[in-house]
Amino acid sequence: MKSDIEIARSIRMKKITEVAAETGIPQDMVEPYGHYMAKVPESLADDEKARKHRLVLVTAITATKAGIGKTTVSVGLALGLNRIGRKAIVALREPSLGPCFGLKGGAAGGGYAQIMPMDRINLHFTGDFHAVTSAHNMIAAMLDNYLYQHQEEGFALKEILWKRVLDVNDRSLRDIVTGLGPRANGITRQSGFDITPASELMAILCLSSGLEDMRRRIENITLGIRFDGTPFTVKDLGVAGAITVLLKDAIHPNLVQTTEGTPAFVHGGPFANIAHGCNSIIATRLAMTFADYTVTEAGFGADLGAEKFFNIKCRKSGLKPDLTVLVASLRGLKMHGFVPEDKIDAPDPEGLKRGFANLDRHIRNIRAFGQTVIVCFNRYASDTEEEIGLVRSHCAELGVGFAVNNAYCEGGKGAEELAHLVVDTIEQNPSGPLEFTYSDDQSVESKIESIARNIYGAGSVSIGKVARNKIKRINELGLSHFPVCIAKTQYSFSQDSAKYGAPEGFNFSIKDIVINSGAEMLVAIAGDIIRMPGLPRNPQALHIDIVNGQIEGLS
């Protein structure tokens, strides 16, 4: 079969103005970025219209290095819904350059279920990531300048919390020292870099309801702590207006198209293992304004992306999915059944059955949120009918709908079974009221423990000294009502990436908490998770090139 980028090049795209017109978006409100991408004003989101339409969340079993295919399913489901006569739009996150040139090579779906133009989406797109990076680092520069210019007046901060960001995997930048050299180079201090998807500004972009709300949140960002214990914020720095200016275009969602010419909103890009892992609230509302069915996804497995979608995004926005689709694959289930990676393509019914424990816990967790859940089986070429039948039978025993997705090879046609199941399930058994894992008034420790025990299966929770000091500060600042965003490995329910399957009874440890007072959430750092990834021994960048004017190596 052709590679993703070969398939993308073989498809004749519609002009983006045509896609907008077919969607019902006024053409005079569309700001094209070339022929095939555009910005759509956030002001077009209509909550009254959105409430009348259906929202479907796509999540997955715990991630494996063999892949699960959640984005391919999300795009495929939208294609399938359109094929059976339902007006559907998919709303996704933007890819990050770090993983594209590191491990993944791209994040725009796959095969005949992609968003396009995939090369531009995977690279610089409309510049949203660059805007977030520039705005974040502008705050850092302004903060360092403020400290430098006011030091003779006796101004200093007891603790500086704001680091820098870059959308590149670079382990060498995790911990750095700035201001070395002569006095004119600034104040010498320890600092570091996170990757742009972990930026609080990225979270603010995705959680804001509009431009004014974004400015309010930017003003509230805590940059450091004074010696009297009070916070020093962007508002104190006096640059909230300038930072908002840098993000004034980025807040507008991006309109692109699928491999079958249907609309897709792609906006925002926080990772689910180190941030909240969902596309922007604005983009989701825009899609719901113009579509009968909106398909969106949350990053990595349901223990990360879906949990944060419900406990953070839905809590803050009032959104509520009508259905949750849980994506599974034979390869992923077998890895969670402890089948060696080099043998997952070979038939192994017993290994597959062992992997059901991971699937079952995710189903239980999703149901605990009040959600109706169905399982989408993402088919690979090596899959056998016998083993697919085992998964189907297991889901039937659990009373969970099951459908095979073959959109990778067949586009919308290969997702019709899934689309019919989605429509029928929503009509006959839609999700009930959303039930959160914890309430706003619980303590920070209690919120962390609720997630660790009820979602992950932990037997105990330990909170380190640094994290306990942060909790004390959070309480003093009156921020304990914020939801908790746990940063942990995507490869396990636990904090240990080697613990596949459905581990339970383990100790879950929190070593630090990052206060995101602008994004209005608390990021709890679990285990050894790092917010600036490194590159693998053989990064995908080694395979990306331009050959005869064509980009190769993106997938």
C-alpha positions in Angstrom: 0.0 0.0 0.0 1.1 3.6 -0.6 2.6 5.6 2.2 0.4 8.3 3.9 2.1 11.1 2.0 1.8 9.3 -1.3 -1.9 8.8 -0.7 -2.3 12.5 0.3 -0.5 13.6 -2.9 -2.8 11.4 -5.0 -6.0 13.2 -3.8 -7.3 16.3 -5.5 -8.2 18.8 -2.7 -11.0 21.3 -2.9 -10.3 25.0 -2.5 -10.8 25.8 1.2 -13.4 28.4 0.3 -15.5 25.6 -1.3 -15.2 23.5 1.8 -16.3 26.5 3.9 -19.3 27.2 1.6 -20.4 23.5 1.7 -20.1 23.7 5.5 -22.3 26.8 5.8 -19.5 29.1 6.9 -19.9 32.6 5.4 -17.1 33.0 2.8 -16.5 36.6 3.7 -15.7 35.4 7.3 -13.0 32.9 6.1 -9.3 34.0 6.1 -7.4 31.7 3.7 -3.9 30.6 4.3 -3.1 29.6 0.7 -5.6 27.6 -1.3 -6.3 24.8 1.2 -6.2 26.1 4.7 -8.0 28.9 6.5 -8.7 30.6 9.8 -12.4 30.9 10.9 -13.3 33.5 13.4 -14.1 32.2 16.9 -17.0 34.6 17.0 -19.0 32.2 14.7 -19.3 29.6 17.4 -23.0 29.6 18.4 -23.7 27.8 21.7 -27.4 27.6 21.1 -26.9 25.8 17.8 -24.1 23.7 19.3 -26.4 22.4 22.0 -28.7 20.9 19.5 -26.0 18.8 17.8 -24.2 15.6 18.8 -20.7 15.4 20.2 -18.7 12.1 20.0 -15.4 11.7 21.9 -12.8 9.2 20.5 -10.3 7.8 23.0 -8.3 4.6 23.2 -6.8 1.8 25.3 -3.4 2.6 26.8 -0.9 3.6 24.1 1.7 1.1 22.9 4.7 1.5 20.6 2.8 -0.7 18.1 0.2 2.1 17.7 -3.5 2.2 18.2 -4.7 4.6 15.4 -7.0 7.0 17.3 -6.7 9.9 14.9 -7.3 7.6 11.9 -10.4 6.4 13.6 -11.6 9.9 14.4 -11.2 11.1 10.8 -12.6 7.8 9.5 -15.7 8.1 11.7 -16.4 11.6 10.4 -16.0 10.2 6.8 -18.3 7.3 7.6 -21.0 9.6 9.1 -21.0 11.8 6.1 -21.3 8.7 3.8 -24.4 7.6 5.6 -26.0 11.0 5.3 -25.1 12.7 8.6 -23.3 16.0 8.4 -20.2 15.5 10.4 -17.0 17.5 11.2 -13.9 16.3 12.9 -12.2 18.5 15.5 -8.6 17.6 16.2 -5.4 18.9 17.8 -2.5 20.3 15.8 0.7 18.2 15.4 3.9 19.2 17.2 7.2 19.4 15.4 8.9 17.6 18.2 7.2 14.1 17.7 7.0 14.6 13.9 10.8 14.8 13.7 11.3 12.5 16.7 9.2 9.4 16.9 6.0 9.7 14.9 6.8 11.4 11.6 3.3 13.0 11.5 0.0 13.1 13.3 -2.7 13.8 10.7 -4.4 10.4 10.6 -3.4 7.7 8.1 -4.1 6.0 4.8 -7.4 7.1 3.3 -8.5 8.7 6.6 -6.3 11.8 6.8 -6.7 15.5 7.2 -5.1 17.5 4.4 -2.8 19.1 3.3 -1.0 16.7 5.6 2.5 18.0 4.9 1.6 21.6 5.9 -0.5 20.5 8.9 2.5 18.4 10.1 5.0 21.2 9.6 4.4 25.0 10.2 0.6 24.9 9.4 -0.9 28.4 10.0 1.7 29.4 12.6 -0.2 28.7 15.8 2.6 26.8 17.5 5.1 29.5 16.6 2.8 32.1 18.0 2.5 30.3 21.3 6.2 29.7 21.4 7.0 33.4 20.7 4.4 34.7 23.2 5.6 32.3 25.9 9.3 33.3 25.4 8.3 37.0 25.1 7.0 36.7 28.7 10.3 35.1 29.7 12.3 37.9 28.1 10.1 40.6 29.7 10.4 38.9 33.1 14.2 38.7 32.9 14.3 42.3 31.8 12.1 43.4 34.6 14.3 41.7 37.2 17.4 43.2 35.6 16.0 46.8 35.3 14.6 46.8 38.9 17.4 45.1 40.8 18.9 48.3 42.0 15.5 49.2 43.5 15.8 46.0 45.6 13.2 44.1 43.6 13.7 40.4 43.4 11.6 37.2 43.4 12.0 34.4 46.0 11.2 31.9 43.3 10.8 32.1 39.5 8.3 29.7 38.0 8.3 30.7 34.4 10.6 28.7 32.0 11.0 28.9 28.2 9.6 26.6 25.5 10.6 25.3 22.1 8.6 23.0 19.8 11.6 20.7 19.4 12.6 17.6 21.3 15.9 18.7 23.0 17.0 17.1 26.2 20.0 19.5 26.5 17.6 22.4 27.2 15.8 20.8 30.1 18.0 22.6 32.7 20.1 25.6 31.7 21.7 28.6 33.2 20.9 32.0 31.7 22.6 35.4 32.1 26.2 34.2 32.0 29.0 36.6 31.2 29.2 40.4 31.9 26.5 42.2 34.0 24.9 43.6 30.9 23.9 40.0 29.9 21.3 39.9 32.7 21.0 38.2 36.0 22.6 34.8 36.2 20.0 32.1 37.2 19.0 28.6 36.6 16.2 28.0 34.2 15.1 25.5 31.5 12.9 24.7 28.6 9.6 22.7 28.2 8.2 21.7 24.8 5.7 24.1 23.4 2.7 21.7 23.9 3.4 21.9 27.6 3.2 25.7 27.7 0.6 27.2 29.9 -0.2 29.5 27.0 -1.1 26.5 24.9 -3.5 25.4 27.6 -4.9 28.9 27.8 -5.4 29.0 24.0 -7.4 25.7 24.2 -9.4 26.5 27.3 -10.4 30.1 26.6 -13.9 31.0 25.5 -12.7 34.0 23.4 -10.2 36.8 23.0 -11.2 38.7 26.2 -11.2 35.5 28.3 -7.8 34.6 26.9 -6.4 38.1 27.9 -7.9 37.6 31.4 -6.2 34.3 31.8 -2.9 35.6 30.5 -3.0 38.4 33.1 -3.4 35.7 35.8 -0.4 33.7 34.9 1.9 33.3 38.0 5.5 34.0 37.0 7.1 33.9 40.4 6.7 34.3 44.1 7.7 37.5 46.0 9.6 37.2 49.3 6.3 38.1 51.1 4.7 35.0 49.6 2.5 36.9 47.1 2.4 36.0 43.4 4.0 38.1 40.7 1.8 37.8 37.6 1.8 38.9 33.9 -0.6 41.6 35.0 2.1 42.9 37.4 4.6 42.7 34.5 2.2 44.9 32.4 2.5 43.0 29.2 -0.8 41.1 29.0 -1.9 43.2 26.1 1.3 42.6 24.1 1.0 38.8 24.6 -2.6 38.8 23.6 -1.6 40.7 20.4 0.8 37.9 19.6 -2.0 35.3 20.0 -4.8 37.3 18.3 -4.7 35.2 15.1 -3.8 31.9 16.8 -7.1 31.9 18.8 -9.1 31.5 15.6 -9.5 27.8 14.7 -8.0 26.4 11.5 -10.3 24.9 8.8 -8.9 22.1 6.6 -10.4 19.1 4.9 -10.3 15.3 5.0 -9.2 12.9 2.2 -12.8 12.9 1.1 -13.2 16.7 1.1 -15.2 17.0 4.3 -14.4 19.8 6.8 -12.0 19.5 9.7 -11.2 22.0 12.5 -7.6 21.5 13.7 -6.7 23.8 16.6 -4.4 23.7 19.6 -1.9 21.0 20.5 -1.3 20.2 24.2 0.0 16.7 24.8 -2.1 14.4 27.1 0.9 13.0 29.0 2.2 16.4 30.1 -0.8 18.7 29.6 -4.5 18.3 29.2 -4.4 16.7 25.7 -7.5 18.2 24.0 -8.1 20.5 21.1 -9.6 24.0 21.8 -13.0 24.5 23.3 -13.6 27.1 20.6 -12.9 24.7 17.7 -15.2 22.0 19.2 -18.0 24.6 19.6 -17.4 25.8 16.0 -17.7 22.3 14.7 -20.8 21.7 16.7 -22.3 24.9 15.3 -22.0 23.8 11.7 -22.4 20.0 12.0 -25.0 17.5 13.2 -22.2 15.3 14.5 -18.9 16.5 15.8 -16.1 13.9 16.3 -13.3 15.0 18.5 -10.4 13.1 20.2 -8.4 13.2 23.4 -4.8 12.3 23.4 -3.2 8.9 24.3 -5.3 6.4 26.3 -8.5 7.2 28.1 -6.7 7.3 31.5 -5.0 10.5 30.2 -6.9 12.2 27.4 -10.4 11.2 28.2 -10.0 11.7 31.9 -8.8 15.3 31.3 -11.4 15.8 28.6 -14.1 15.1 31.1 -12.6 16.5 34.3 -11.0 19.6 32.8 -12.4 20.5 29.3 -16.0 19.6 30.0 -15.9 21.0 33.5 -14.7 24.3 32.2 -16.8 24.5 29.0 -20.1 22.8 29.8 -19.6 20.4 26.9 -20.9 16.8 27.3 -20.3 14.0 24.8 -23.3 12.0 23.7 -21.1 9.0 23.2 -17.5 7.8 23.8 -15.7 5.6 21.3 -12.9 3.5 22.7 -10.3 2.5 20.1 -8.5 -0.9 20.4 -6.3 -2.9 18.1 -5.1 -6.5 18.2 -1.5 -5.4 18.3 -2.2 -3.1 21.2 -4.2 -5.6 23.1 -1.6 -8.3 22.6 1.2 -6.0 23.9 -1.0 -5.4 27.0 -1.3 -9.2 27.2 2.6 -9.3 27.5 3.1 -10.7 24.0 6.6 -9.7 22.8 6.6 -6.8 20.3 8.2 -8.9 17.5 5.4 -11.5 17.8 2.3 -9.3 18.0 1.4 -9.9 14.3 1.3 -13.7 14.8 -2.0 -15.3 16.1 -2.0 -15.6 19.9 -5.5 -15.9 21.3 -4.3 -16.3 24.9 -2.1 -13.3 24.8 -5.0 -11.4 23.3 -7.3 -12.5 26.1 -4.8 -11.4 28.7 -4.9 -7.9 27.1 -8.6 -7.6 27.7 -7.8 -6.4 31.2 -6.6 -3.1 29.9 -9.7 -2.7 27.6 -12.0 -3.6 30.5 -10.6 -1.0 32.9 -10.9 1.7 30.3 -14.6 0.7 29.7 -15.2 0.7 33.4 -13.6 4.2 33.8 -15.6 5.7 30.9 -18.8 4.3 32.3 -18.0 5.9 35.7 -18.2 9.3 34.0 -21.8 8.5 33.0 -20.8 7.8 29.5 -22.2 5.2 27.1 -19.1 3.6 25.4 -18.7 1.5 22.3 -15.5 -0.2 21.1 -14.0 0.5 17.7 -11.7 -2.2 16.5 -9.0 -0.6 14.3 -8.1 -3.2 11.8 -4.5 -3.9 10.6 -3.6 -6.1 7.6 -2.2 -8.9 9.8 -5.4 -9.3 11.8 -7.3 -12.6 11.6 -11.1 -13.0 11.7 -10.8 -15.5 14.5 -9.1 -13.0 16.8 -11.4 -10.2 15.8 -14.2 -12.5 16.7 -12.8 -13.0 20.2 -12.8 -9.2 20.8 -16.3 -8.9 19.4 -17.6 -11.7 21.7 -15.8 -10.2 24.7 -17.5 -6.8 24.1 -20.8 -8.5 23.7 -20.4 -10.1 27.1 -19.8 -6.7 28.6 -22.8 -5.2 26.8 -20.6 -2.9 24.8 -21.2 -2.1 21.1 -18.5 -3.2 18.8 -17.6 -2.2 15.2 -14.6 -2.8 12.9 -13.0 0.2 11.4 -11.2 -0.2 8.0 -11.0 3.5 7.1 -7.2 3.4 6.7 -7.6 1.2 3.6 -11.1 2.2 2.4 -11.8 5.7 3.7 -15.4 6.5 4.7 -16.6 3.2 3.2 -14.5 1.3 5.7 -16.1 3.2 8.6 -19.7 2.8 7.7 -20.2 0.0 10.2 -18.8 2.2 13.0 -20.9 5.2 11.8 -24.1 3.2 11.9 -23.3 2.0 15.4 -22.6 5.5 16.6 -25.8 6.9 15.3 -27.9 3.9 16.6 -26.3 4.0 20.0 -26.8 7.8 20.4 -30.5 7.4 19.4 -31.2 4.5 21.6 -28.8 4.8 24.5 -27.0 8.2 24.7 -24.7 9.1 27.6 -26.3 10.4 30.8 -25.3 13.4 32.9 -21.6 13.8 33.2 -20.1 12.6 36.5 -16.7 14.0 37.5 -14.1 12.0 39.4 -13.9 14.7 42.0 -15.6 18.0 43.1 -14.1 21.5 42.9 -14.1 21.8 46.7 -12.0 18.7 47.4 -8.4 19.2 48.5 -5.6 19.0 46.0 -4.4 15.8 47.7 -7.9 14.3 47.5 -8.3 15.1 43.8 -4.9 13.5 43.0 -5.9 10.4 45.1 -9.3 10.2 43.4 -7.7 10.0 40.0 -4.9 7.7 41.0 -7.1 5.2 42.8 -10.3 5.3 40.7 -8.9 5.8 37.2 -5.4 4.3 37.4 -5.9 1.5 40.0 -3.3 2.7 42.4 -3.2 1.2 45.9 -1.5 4.2 47.6 -0.4 7.8 46.7 2.7 9.5 48.0 3.3 13.2 47.6 6.9 14.3 47.8 8.3 17.3 49.8 8.5 19.7 46.8 4.9 18.8 45.8 3.7 19.3 49.4 5.3 22.7 49.6 3.5 23.6 46.3 0.2 22.4 47.7 0.7 24.6 50.8 1.3 27.6 48.4 -1.7 26.6 46.3 -3.9 26.8 49.4 -2.4 30.1 50.5 -3.1 31.5 47.0 -6.7 30.3 47.1 -6.2 28.0 44.0 -7.1 24.7 45.5 -10.5 24.7 43.6 -8.7 24.2 40.3 -8.9 20.8 38.5 -5.8 18.6 38.5 -4.0 17.7 35.4 -1.7 14.7 36.1 1.4 14.4 33.9 2.6 10.8 33.6 3.7 8.2 31.1 1.3 7.3 28.4 2.3 3.7 28.2 0.8 2.5 31.5 -2.0 3.1 34.0 0.8 3.5 36.5 3.8 5.9 36.4 6.1 3.0 35.3 6.1 2.8 31.5 7.1 -0.9 31.6 3.9 -1.9 33.4 1.6 -2.9 30.6 -1.8 -4.4 31.0 -3.9 -3.3 34.0 -1.6 -3.0 37.0 -3.2 -2.3 40.3 -2.2 -1.8 44.0 0.9 0.1 43.1 2.1 3.3 44.7 1.6 6.4 42.7 4.1 9.2 43.5 3.8 13.0 42.8 7.1 14.8 42.8 6.0 18.3 41.9 3.0 20.5 41.0 3.1 23.2 38.4 0.7 26.1 39.1 -1.2 27.1 35.9 -3.2 30.0 37.4 -4.0 31.4 34.0 -5.1 28.1 32.5 -6.8 27.5 35.9 -5.5 24.0 36.5 -2.8 22.3 38.6 -0.3 20.1 36.7 0.8 17.3 39.0 4.1 15.7 37.9 4.1 11.9 38.5 7.2 9.7 38.6 9.9 10.5 36.1 7.8 12.2 33.4 9.6 15.0 31.7 8.0 18.1 30.0 10.8 18.4 27.4 11.2 15.1 25.5 14.4 13.9 24.1 15.1 12.5 20.6 15.5 8.7 20.0 18.6 7.1 18.7 17.2 7.2 15.2 14.8 10.1 15.0 12.3 10.4 12.2 14.2 13.5 11.0 16.7 11.1 9.4 14.0 10.0 7.0 12.4 13.3 6.1 13.7 14.9 2.9 12.7 16.7 -0.3 13.1 14.5 -3.4 12.3 16.1 -6.8 10.5 18.9 -5.0 8.3 16.5 -3.0 8.5 16.0 0.8 9.2 12.4 1.8 9.2 10.8 5.3 6.1 12.3 6.8 3.5 9.7 7.8 
